[in-house]
Amino acid sequence: MGVATGLAAAADFAKAVTNFIRPLTVEHVVSVTNLAGSRMRVKCASKDNTIGPTDLEDKKSLVFKFKQNFFRTTHFWCDVWWKNKWQVFPAFGGGAPKNKINDFRVYGNIGNGYGVYLGGSKFKPWA
């Protein structure tokens, strides 16, 4: 093996390591905003972490940040209780996109537009 071939192999290895590690350093943000018109309770959790439960007044948000685990299998789920309704939805992974920022908005009875929205699109209706 020549020096140029060895250097190319080392550069390829370094690039592979960087590509593997970089996603582990990205900080992800999940935001759940109450737009239902009255107080709701929100709790979000992964296998290792629980955020809440917390009571959110109308137009208030629960925001949390995290980094993915080593195996990139991090999933967060959120439970929302509003009046006599309960909804659970994936907030990161497990059916939700693994975006850097996942901004959920929870609406009450607004015609047929009620439910959980992500990025302006209905993500999950009330159960």
N, C-alpha and C positions, 0 to 999 in steps of 0.2 A: 504494500500500500504506500503510495507516494504521500508527500507532505500535503499537497493540495487536496487529495482525496480525504486524508485524515482531518484536515481543517474543515472541509465541507461537511463531513459526518458530524464533527463536534458542533458546528453551527446549526445543523439540522436538529441535533439532540437538544441544544439550548433553546431553539425555537419551540420544540415540542413541549419542553418543560414550562416555558413561559406561557404557552397557549393553555396548558393544563392549570397552572396556578392563577393566572389573571382572573378568571371568573370567581375564584374564591375570595378575591380581595374587593369585589364590587359590593357596595352597600345598596341593598334593596329597600324600598319604602312601600309600605301598605298604608293607605288612608281609607277610613270608612266615615262618610259624612252623613249625618242625620238630616234628611230633607222631608221627613214624614209629617211635620207639623206639630209634633208633641214629643215628649221625652221617650227615649228608647234605651234599652240596655244592650251592650255589645261586649262580647268576649271573643278573643282570637287566640289560637293555640297551635303549636307544632308539637312534635313528639317531645321536645325538650324545653319548650318555653310556653308560658301562658301570659297573655296581656289582658287584664281586666278580671272579672267583669266590671264595667263602668257604665254609669248612667250618662247618656248624652242628651243635652237639651237640643231643641231644634236648631239647625244650622251650625252645630258644633261637630268636631271631628275627633276621632281616635286615630292617631298616627304613630306608627312604630317602624323602626329600622332594624335590619339584620343582614348578616352575610350567610351565604349558603354553606352547608357542611362540606367536608372533604369529598364526599361521594356525589355531591350535587343532587341529593335526594330530598332537600328541604321542602316541606309542604306546610302551609299555614291554612287553617280553616277558621271561619268566623261564624259565631252564632249571634243572631239579632232577635231580640224580643221587643215587640211593639204592640201595645194594647193586648188583644188576645191572640196575637199571631207570633209564630216563631219561624225563623228561617236560618238554615245553615248553608254556607257556600264556601267553595275553595277560594282562598285569597291569594295564594301563590303555589303553583304546581297543583297536581291532583285535579286537573281540569281547568285551572286558571292559567293564564300566561305567566311565564317567568320573566316579566318585564322588570326594568330597573325601578319603575314606579307603577304601582297598581292603585288607581284612584277609584274607589267604589262610592256610589251615591245611593242611598236608600230612601225611596219615596213611599208615602202612604197611599191612600186611595185618591188617585188623580185620574179619573176615568179608567181607561185600560192601561195607563202608563205606570201603574204601581209596581214596586219590586226593587230588585237590586240591579244597578246599572254599572257598567265598566266602560269608560271611554265613550260615553254617550249612547251606548247600545244596551238594550235590556240583556242582562246576564242571567238573572234568575227571578221568576215571578214569586210573589208571596205564596206560601204553601196553603 
